[in-house]
Amino acid sequence: AFEASIYKRRNIVERCFNQLKQHRAIATRYDKTAQSYQAMIDLATLLIWL
C-alpha cells in the first residue's frame, strides 16, 4: 500500500544522494583511503546543509 510519509522521507534521501553525486571528488572517489573519503563526504554534506 502507499504510505505518503515513507515516500516523503525516501524523496529526501534520494535528493541528498543526488546532491552528493554533484561533487566530482565524491562521484569519482579521488581519495585513496576510506578515512579521507569519509571526510570528503562529511564536508560535502555540511555544504549541502548550509
C-alpha distance matrix in Angstrom:
0.0 3.8 6.5 9.8 12.0 10.9 11.4 14.5 15.9 15.2 17.1 19.9 20.3 20.4 22.9 25.0 25.3 26.3 28.9 30.2 30.7 32.9 35.5 37.6 38.8 35.3 34.1 37.2 37.8 41.5 41.8 43.3 42.3 38.9 40.3 41.4 38.1 36.2 38.7 38.0 34.3 35.1 37.4 35.0 32.3 35.0 35.9 32.3 32.1 35.5
3.8 0.0 3.8 6.3 9.1 8.5 8.3 11.2 13.1 12.6 14.0 16.9 17.8 17.8 20.0 22.2 22.9 23.7 26.1 27.7 28.3 30.2 32.9 35.2 36.6 33.2 32.0 35.3 36.0 39.6 40.1 41.8 40.9 37.6 38.9 39.6 36.3 34.5 36.8 35.9 32.1 32.9 35.0 32.4 29.7 32.3 32.9 29.3 29.1 32.3
6.5 3.8 0.0 3.8 5.6 5.6 6.6 8.8 10.5 11.0 12.6 14.8 16.0 16.7 18.7 20.6 21.7 22.8 24.8 26.4 27.4 29.3 31.8 34.4 35.5 32.1 31.3 34.8 35.2 38.7 38.9 40.7 39.6 36.2 37.1 37.9 34.8 32.7 34.8 34.1 30.3 30.7 32.8 30.5 27.5 29.8 30.8 27.2 26.5 29.8
9.8 6.3 3.8 0.0 3.8 5.5 5.2 6.0 8.7 9.8 10.5 12.5 14.4 15.2 16.5 18.6 20.1 21.0 22.6 24.6 25.8 27.3 29.9 32.7 34.0 30.8 30.1 33.7 34.2 37.6 37.9 40.0 39.0 35.7 36.4 37.0 33.9 31.8 33.5 32.6 28.9 29.2 31.0 28.5 25.5 27.6 28.3 24.6 24.0 27.0
12.0 9.1 5.6 3.8 0.0 3.8 5.5 5.1 6.4 8.6 10.0 11.0 12.7 14.4 15.7 17.0 18.9 20.3 21.6 23.2 24.9 26.5 28.7 31.6 32.6 29.3 29.1 32.7 32.8 36.1 36.1 38.2 36.9 33.5 33.9 34.6 31.8 29.4 31.0 30.5 26.7 26.7 28.6 26.5 23.2 25.2 26.2 22.7 21.6 24.8
10.9 8.5 5.6 5.5 3.8 0.0 3.8 5.4 5.3 6.1 8.7 10.1 10.8 12.3 14.4 15.6 16.8 18.5 20.2 21.4 22.8 24.9 27.0 29.7 30.6 27.1 26.7 30.2 30.3 33.7 33.7 35.6 34.3 30.9 31.6 32.5 29.4 27.2 29.2 28.6 24.9 25.1 27.3 25.2 22.1 24.5 25.7 22.2 21.5 25.0
11.4 8.3 6.6 5.2 5.5 3.8 0.0 3.8 5.4 4.8 6.0 8.6 9.8 10.2 12.1 14.1 15.2 16.2 18.2 19.8 20.9 22.7 25.2 27.8 29.1 25.8 25.0 28.5 29.1 32.5 32.9 35.0 34.1 30.9 31.8 32.3 29.0 27.2 29.1 28.1 24.3 25.0 26.8 24.2 21.5 24.1 24.7 21.1 20.9 24.2
14.5 11.2 8.8 6.0 5.1 5.4 3.8 0.0 3.8 5.5 5.2 6.5 9.0 10.1 10.9 12.7 14.7 15.6 16.9 18.8 20.4 21.7 24.1 27.1 28.4 25.3 24.8 28.5 29.0 32.2 32.6 34.9 34.0 30.8 31.3 31.5 28.5 26.5 28.0 26.9 23.3 23.5 25.1 22.5 19.6 21.8 22.3 18.6 18.1 21.2
15.9 13.1 10.5 8.7 6.4 5.3 5.4 3.8 0.0 3.8 5.4 5.1 6.4 8.7 10.0 10.8 12.7 14.4 15.6 16.9 18.8 20.5 22.4 25.4 26.3 23.0 22.9 26.5 26.6 29.8 29.8 32.0 30.8 27.5 27.9 28.4 25.5 23.2 24.8 24.1 20.4 20.5 22.4 20.2 17.0 19.3 20.4 16.9 16.2 19.7
15.2 12.6 11.0 9.8 8.6 6.1 4.8 5.5 3.8 0.0 3.8 5.4 5.2 6.2 8.6 9.9 10.8 12.4 14.3 15.5 16.7 18.8 21.0 23.6 24.6 21.2 20.6 24.2 24.5 27.9 28.2 30.2 29.4 26.1 27.0 27.5 24.2 22.4 24.3 23.3 19.6 20.4 22.4 19.8 17.1 20.0 20.8 17.3 17.4 20.9
17.1 14.0 12.6 10.5 10.0 8.7 6.0 5.2 5.4 3.8 0.0 3.8 5.5 5.1 6.1 8.6 10.0 10.5 12.3 14.3 15.4 16.8 19.4 22.2 23.7 20.6 19.9 23.6 24.3 27.5 28.2 30.6 30.1 27.1 27.9 27.8 24.6 23.0 24.6 23.1 19.5 20.5 21.8 18.9 16.5 19.2 19.3 15.6 16.1 19.3
19.9 16.9 14.8 12.5 11.0 10.1 8.6 6.5 5.1 5.4 3.8 0.0 3.8 5.5 5.2 6.2 8.8 10.0 10.7 12.5 14.5 15.7 17.8 20.9 22.1 19.1 19.0 22.8 23.1 26.1 26.5 29.0 28.3 25.3 25.7 25.5 22.5 20.6 21.9 20.6 17.0 17.4 18.7 16.0 13.3 15.7 16.1 12.4 12.5 15.8
20.3 17.8 16.0 14.4 12.7 10.8 9.8 9.0 6.4 5.2 5.5 3.8 0.0 3.8 5.5 5.1 6.4 8.7 10.0 10.7 12.5 14.6 16.3 19.2 19.9 16.6 16.5 20.2 20.2 23.4 23.6 25.9 25.1 22.0 22.6 22.7 19.6 17.7 19.4 18.3 14.6 15.4 17.2 14.7 12.0 15.1 15.9 12.6 13.0 16.6
20.4 17.8 16.7 15.2 14.4 12.3 10.2 10.1 8.7 6.2 5.1 5.5 3.8 0.0 3.8 5.4 5.2 6.3 8.7 9.9 10.7 12.8 15.1 17.6 19.0 15.8 14.9 18.5 19.3 22.6 23.3 25.7 25.4 22.6 23.7 23.4 20.0 18.8 20.6 18.9 15.4 17.0 18.4 15.3 13.5 16.8 16.8 13.5 14.8 18.2
22.9 20.0 18.7 16.5 15.7 14.4 12.1 10.9 10.0 8.6 6.1 5.2 5.5 3.8 0.0 3.8 5.5 5.0 6.2 8.6 9.9 10.9 13.5 16.4 18.1 15.3 14.7 18.5 19.5 22.3 23.3 26.1 26.0 23.4 24.1 23.4 20.1 19.1 20.2 18.1 14.9 16.2 16.9 13.6 11.9 14.8 14.3 10.7 12.3 15.3
25.0 22.2 20.6 18.6 17.0 15.6 14.1 12.7 10.8 9.9 8.6 6.2 5.1 5.4 3.8 0.0 3.8 5.4 5.2 6.2 8.7 10.1 11.7 14.9 15.9 13.0 13.2 17.0 17.3 20.0 20.5 23.3 22.9 20.3 20.7 20.0 17.0 15.6 16.6 14.8 11.4 12.5 13.4 10.3 8.3 11.5 11.5 8.2 9.8 13.0
25.3 22.9 21.7 20.1 18.9 16.8 15.2 14.7 12.7 10.8 10.0 8.8 6.4 5.2 5.5 3.8 0.0 3.8 5.4 5.0 6.2 8.8 10.5 12.9 13.9 10.6 10.3 14.0 14.4 17.6 18.3 20.8 20.7 18.1 19.2 18.5 15.1 14.3 15.9 13.9 10.6 12.7 13.9 10.7 9.7 13.3 13.3 10.6 12.8 15.9
26.3 23.7 22.8 21.0 20.3 18.5 16.2 15.6 14.4 12.4 10.5 10.0 8.7 6.3 5.0 5.4 3.8 0.0 3.8 5.4 5.1 6.6 9.4 11.8 13.7 11.2 9.9 13.7 15.1 17.9 19.4 22.2 22.6 20.5 21.7 20.5 17.0 16.8 18.1 15.4 12.7 15.0 15.4 11.7 11.4 14.7 13.7 11.0 13.8 16.3
28.9 26.1 24.8 22.6 21.6 20.2 18.2 16.9 15.6 14.3 12.3 10.7 10.0 8.7 6.2 5.2 5.4 3.8 0.0 3.8 5.4 5.2 7.4 10.7 12.5 10.4 10.3 14.0 15.0 17.3 18.6 21.8 22.2 20.3 20.8 19.2 16.2 15.8 16.3 13.5 11.1 12.9 12.6 8.8 8.8 11.6 10.1 7.5 10.7 12.8
30.2 27.7 26.4 24.6 23.2 21.4 19.8 18.8 16.9 15.5 14.3 12.5 10.7 9.9 8.6 6.2 5.0 5.4 3.8 0.0 3.8 5.3 5.7 8.8 9.7 7.0 7.6 11.3 11.7 14.1 15.0 18.1 18.4 16.5 17.0 15.5 12.4 12.2 12.9 10.1 7.6 10.1 10.2 6.6 7.2 10.6 9.8 8.1 11.3 13.6
30.7 28.3 27.4 25.8 24.9 22.8 20.9 20.4 18.8 16.7 15.4 14.5 12.5 10.7 9.9 8.7 6.2 5.1 5.4 3.8 0.0 3.8 5.3 7.0 8.8 6.4 5.1 8.8 10.3 13.0 14.7 17.7 18.5 17.0 18.3 16.6 13.2 13.9 15.0 11.9 10.0 13.1 13.1 9.7 10.9 14.2 13.0 11.5 14.9 16.9
32.9 30.2 29.3 27.3 26.5 24.9 22.7 21.7 20.5 18.8 16.8 15.7 14.6 12.8 10.9 10.1 8.8 6.6 5.2 5.3 3.8 0.0 3.8 6.1 8.9 8.1 7.1 10.3 12.2 13.9 16.0 19.4 20.6 19.5 20.3 18.1 15.1 16.0 16.3 12.8 11.6 14.3 13.2 9.6 11.4 14.0 11.8 10.7 14.4 15.7
35.5 32.9 31.8 29.9 28.7 27.0 25.2 24.1 22.4 21.0 19.4 17.8 16.3 15.1 13.5 11.7 10.5 9.4 7.4 5.7 5.3 3.8 0.0 3.8 5.6 5.6 6.3 8.8 9.9 11.0 12.8 16.4 17.6 16.9 17.4 14.8 12.2 13.5 13.3 9.5 9.3 12.0 10.5 7.4 10.3 12.5 10.5 10.5 14.2 15.2
37.6 35.2 34.4 32.7 31.6 29.7 27.8 27.1 25.4 23.6 22.2 20.9 19.2 17.6 16.4 14.9 12.9 11.8 10.7 8.8 7.0 6.1 3.8 0.0 3.8 5.4 5.1 6.1 8.0 8.6 11.3 14.7 16.6 16.6 17.6 14.7 12.2 14.4 14.4 10.7 11.2 14.4 13.0 10.5 13.6 15.8 13.9 14.3 17.9 18.8
38.8 36.6 35.5 34.0 32.6 30.6 29.1 28.4 26.3 24.6 23.7 22.1 19.9 19.0 18.1 15.9 13.9 13.7 12.5 9.7 8.8 8.9 5.6 3.8 0.0 3.8 5.7 5.6 5.5 5.5 7.6 11.2 13.0 13.2 14.0 11.0 8.8 11.5 11.4 7.8 9.2 12.4 11.2 9.7 13.0 15.0 13.9 14.9 18.1 19.0
35.3 33.2 32.1 30.8 29.3 27.1 25.8 25.3 23.0 21.2 20.6 19.1 16.6 15.8 15.3 13.0 10.6 11.2 10.4 7.0 6.4 8.1 5.6 5.4 3.8 0.0 3.8 5.5 4.9 7.1 8.3 11.5 12.5 11.7 12.9 10.7 7.5 9.4 10.3 7.0 6.8 10.5 10.4 8.5 11.0 13.7 13.2 13.4 16.5 18.1
34.1 32.0 31.3 30.1 29.1 26.7 25.0 24.8 22.9 20.6 19.9 19.0 16.5 14.9 14.7 13.2 10.3 9.9 10.3 7.6 5.1 7.1 6.3 5.1 5.7 3.8 0.0 3.8 5.7 8.4 10.7 13.4 14.9 14.1 15.9 14.0 10.6 12.6 14.0 10.8 10.1 13.9 13.9 11.3 13.5 16.5 15.6 15.2 18.5 20.3
37.2 35.3 34.8 33.7 32.7 30.2 28.5 28.5 26.5 24.2 23.6 22.8 20.2 18.5 18.5 17.0 14.0 13.7 14.0 11.3 8.8 10.3 8.8 6.1 5.6 5.5 3.8 0.0 3.8 5.8 8.9 11.1 13.4 13.5 15.7 13.6 10.6 13.5 14.8 11.8 12.2 15.9 15.8 13.9 16.4 19.2 18.3 18.4 21.7 23.2
37.8 36.0 35.2 34.2 32.8 30.3 29.1 29.0 26.6 24.5 24.3 23.1 20.2 19.3 19.5 17.3 14.4 15.1 15.0 11.7 10.3 12.2 9.9 8.0 5.5 4.9 5.7 3.8 0.0 3.8 5.5 7.7 9.7 9.8 12.0 10.0 7.1 10.3 11.8 9.4 10.1 13.7 14.0 12.9 15.4 18.0 17.7 18.3 21.2 22.8
41.5 39.6 38.7 37.6 36.1 33.7 32.5 32.2 29.8 27.9 27.5 26.1 23.4 22.6 22.3 20.0 17.6 17.9 17.3 14.1 13.0 13.9 11.0 8.6 5.5 7.1 8.4 5.8 3.8 0.0 3.8 6.4 9.3 10.7 12.3 9.5 8.0 11.7 12.1 9.8 11.8 14.9 14.5 14.0 17.0 19.0 18.5 19.7 22.6 23.7
41.8 40.1 38.9 37.9 36.1 33.7 32.9 32.6 29.8 28.2 28.2 26.5 23.6 23.3 23.3 20.5 18.3 19.4 18.6 15.0 14.7 16.0 12.8 11.3 7.6 8.3 10.7 8.9 5.5 3.8 0.0 3.8 5.9 7.6 8.7 6.0 5.4 9.1 9.6 8.3 10.7 13.2 13.3 13.7 16.4 18.1 18.4 19.9 22.3 23.5
43.3 41.8 40.7 40.0 38.2 35.6 35.0 34.9 32.0 30.2 30.6 29.0 25.9 25.7 26.1 23.3 20.8 22.2 21.8 18.1 17.7 19.4 16.4 14.7 11.2 11.5 13.4 11.1 7.7 6.4 3.8 0.0 3.8 6.8 8.6 7.2 7.3 10.7 11.8 11.4 13.5 15.9 16.5 17.1 19.5 21.3 21.9 23.3 25.5 26.9
42.3 40.9 39.6 39.0 36.9 34.3 34.1 34.0 30.8 29.4 30.1 28.3 25.1 25.4 26.0 22.9 20.7 22.6 22.2 18.4 18.5 20.6 17.6 16.6 13.0 12.5 14.9 13.4 9.7 9.3 5.9 3.8 0.0 3.8 5.4 5.5 6.3 8.7 10.0 10.9 12.6 14.4 15.7 16.8 18.7 20.3 21.5 22.9 24.7 26.2
38.9 37.6 36.2 35.7 33.5 30.9 30.9 30.8 27.5 26.1 27.1 25.3 22.0 22.6 23.4 20.3 18.1 20.5 20.3 16.5 17.0 19.5 16.9 16.6 13.2 11.7 14.1 13.5 9.8 10.7 7.6 6.8 3.8 0.0 3.8 5.6 5.0 6.1 8.6 9.9 10.5 12.2 14.3 15.3 16.4 18.4 20.0 21.0 22.5 24.5
40.3 38.9 37.1 36.4 33.9 31.6 31.8 31.3 27.9 27.0 27.9 25.7 22.6 23.7 24.1 20.7 19.2 21.7 20.8 17.0 18.3 20.3 17.4 17.6 14.0 12.9 15.9 15.7 12.0 12.3 8.7 8.6 5.4 3.8 0.0 3.8 5.4 5.2 6.3 8.8 10.0 10.6 12.5 14.4 15.5 16.7 18.7 20.1 21.2 22.9
41.4 39.6 37.9 37.0 34.6 32.5 32.3 31.5 28.4 27.5 27.8 25.5 22.7 23.4 23.4 20.0 18.5 20.5 19.2 15.5 16.6 18.1 14.8 14.7 11.0 10.7 14.0 13.6 10.0 9.5 6.0 7.2 5.5 5.6 3.8 0.0 3.8 5.4 4.9 6.3 8.7 9.7 10.6 12.4 14.3 15.3 16.7 18.5 20.1 21.3
38.1 36.3 34.8 33.9 31.8 29.4 29.0 28.5 25.5 24.2 24.6 22.5 19.6 20.0 20.1 17.0 15.1 17.0 16.2 12.4 13.2 15.1 12.2 12.2 8.8 7.5 10.6 10.6 7.1 8.0 5.4 7.3 6.3 5.0 5.4 3.8 0.0 3.8 5.4 5.1 6.3 8.7 9.9 10.6 12.5 14.4 15.5 16.6 18.5 20.2
36.2 34.5 32.7 31.8 29.4 27.2 27.2 26.5 23.2 22.4 23.0 20.6 17.7 18.8 19.1 15.6 14.3 16.8 15.8 12.2 13.9 16.0 13.5 14.4 11.5 9.4 12.6 13.5 10.3 11.7 9.1 10.7 8.7 6.1 5.2 5.4 3.8 0.0 3.8 5.4 5.1 6.2 8.7 9.8 10.6 12.4 14.3 15.3 16.5 18.5
38.7 36.8 34.8 33.5 31.0 29.2 29.1 28.0 24.8 24.3 24.6 21.9 19.4 20.6 20.2 16.6 15.9 18.1 16.3 12.9 15.0 16.3 13.3 14.4 11.4 10.3 14.0 14.8 11.8 12.1 9.6 11.8 10.0 8.6 6.3 4.9 5.4 3.8 0.0 3.8 5.4 5.0 6.2 8.6 9.9 10.6 12.5 14.3 15.4 16.7
38.0 35.9 34.1 32.6 30.5 28.6 28.1 26.9 24.1 23.3 23.1 20.6 18.3 18.9 18.1 14.8 13.9 15.4 13.5 10.1 11.9 12.8 9.5 10.7 7.8 7.0 10.8 11.8 9.4 9.8 8.3 11.4 10.9 9.9 8.8 6.3 5.1 5.4 3.8 0.0 3.8 5.4 5.1 6.2 8.6 9.9 10.7 12.4 14.3 15.5
34.3 32.1 30.3 28.9 26.7 24.9 24.3 23.3 20.4 19.6 19.5 17.0 14.6 15.4 14.9 11.4 10.6 12.7 11.1 7.6 10.0 11.6 9.3 11.2 9.2 6.8 10.1 12.2 10.1 11.8 10.7 13.5 12.6 10.5 10.0 8.7 6.3 5.1 5.4 3.8 0.0 3.8 5.4 5.1 6.2 8.6 9.9 10.5 12.3 14.3
35.1 32.9 30.7 29.2 26.7 25.1 25.0 23.5 20.5 20.4 20.5 17.4 15.4 17.0 16.2 12.5 12.7 15.0 12.9 10.1 13.1 14.3 12.0 14.4 12.4 10.5 13.9 15.9 13.7 14.9 13.2 15.9 14.4 12.2 10.6 9.7 8.7 6.2 5.0 5.4 3.8 0.0 3.8 5.5 5.3 6.3 8.8 10.0 10.7 12.5
37.4 35.0 32.8 31.0 28.6 27.3 26.8 25.1 22.4 22.4 21.8 18.7 17.2 18.4 16.9 13.4 13.9 15.4 12.6 10.2 13.1 13.2 10.5 13.0 11.2 10.4 13.9 15.8 14.0 14.5 13.3 16.5 15.7 14.3 12.5 10.6 9.9 8.7 6.2 5.1 5.4 3.8 0.0 3.8 5.5 5.1 6.3 8.8 10.0 10.7
35.0 32.4 30.5 28.5 26.5 25.2 24.2 22.5 20.2 19.8 18.9 16.0 14.7 15.3 13.6 10.3 10.7 11.7 8.8 6.6 9.7 9.6 7.4 10.5 9.7 8.5 11.3 13.9 12.9 14.0 13.7 17.1 16.8 15.3 14.4 12.4 10.6 9.8 8.6 6.2 5.1 5.5 3.8 0.0 3.8 5.4 5.1 6.3 8.7 10.0
32.3 29.7 27.5 25.5 23.2 22.1 21.5 19.6 17.0 17.1 16.5 13.3 12.0 13.5 11.9 8.3 9.7 11.4 8.8 7.2 10.9 11.4 10.3 13.6 13.0 11.0 13.5 16.4 15.4 17.0 16.4 19.5 18.7 16.4 15.5 14.3 12.5 10.6 9.9 8.6 6.2 5.3 5.5 3.8 0.0 3.8 5.3 5.0 6.2 8.6
35.0 32.3 29.8 27.6 25.2 24.5 24.1 21.8 19.3 20.0 19.2 15.7 15.1 16.8 14.8 11.5 13.3 14.7 11.6 10.6 14.2 14.0 12.5 15.8 15.0 13.7 16.5 19.2 18.0 19.0 18.1 21.3 20.3 18.4 16.7 15.3 14.4 12.4 10.6 9.9 8.6 6.3 5.1 5.4 3.8 0.0 3.8 5.4 5.1 6.2
35.9 32.9 30.8 28.3 26.2 25.7 24.7 22.3 20.4 20.8 19.3 16.1 15.9 16.8 14.3 11.5 13.3 13.7 10.1 9.8 13.0 11.8 10.5 13.9 13.9 13.2 15.6 18.3 17.7 18.5 18.4 21.9 21.5 20.0 18.7 16.7 15.5 14.3 12.5 10.7 9.9 8.8 6.3 5.1 5.3 3.8 0.0 3.8 5.5 5.2
32.3 29.3 27.2 24.6 22.7 22.2 21.1 18.6 16.9 17.3 15.6 12.4 12.6 13.5 10.7 8.2 10.6 11.0 7.5 8.1 11.5 10.7 10.5 14.3 14.9 13.4 15.2 18.4 18.3 19.7 19.9 23.3 22.9 21.0 20.1 18.5 16.6 15.3 14.3 12.4 10.5 10.0 8.8 6.3 5.0 5.4 3.8 0.0 3.8 5.5
32.1 29.1 26.5 24.0 21.6 21.5 20.9 18.1 16.2 17.4 16.1 12.5 13.0 14.8 12.3 9.8 12.8 13.8 10.7 11.3 14.9 14.4 14.2 17.9 18.1 16.5 18.5 21.7 21.2 22.6 22.3 25.5 24.7 22.5 21.2 20.1 18.5 16.5 15.4 14.3 12.3 10.7 10.0 8.7 6.2 5.1 5.5 3.8 0.0 3.8
35.5 32.3 29.8 27.0 24.8 25.0 24.2 21.2 19.7 20.9 19.3 15.8 16.6 18.2 15.3 13.0 15.9 16.3 12.8 13.6 16.9 15.7 15.2 18.8 19.0 18.1 20.3 23.2 22.8 23.7 23.5 26.9 26.2 24.5 22.9 21.3 20.2 18.5 16.7 15.5 14.3 12.5 10.7 10.0 8.6 6.2 5.2 5.5 3.8 0.0
